[in-house]
Amino acid sequence: ARELINLSLESVNVVHVPRSCNICAHELDRLSLGWDPDQSYVWLDPLSSFVSNLLIRDIAEPHIIE
């Protein structure tokens, strides 16, 4: 991955963020595992209540960095 990034981009900063610091992204990733890879999924405003609830929870809950 680093080699491809170096070939394609001038400047990249890759940072590891523990799952506990981004629950929303983790849950959306888990949800996507059941989707048809040939189907596109786009959420427009307003977001579905599922996504909105994840975002609200991600912002509201204190995160513990391991």
Secondary structure as UniProt FT lines:
FT   HELIX           2..8
FT   HELIX           19..21
FT   HELIX           23..32
FT   TURN            33..34
FT   TURN            37..38
FT   HELIX           49..60
//
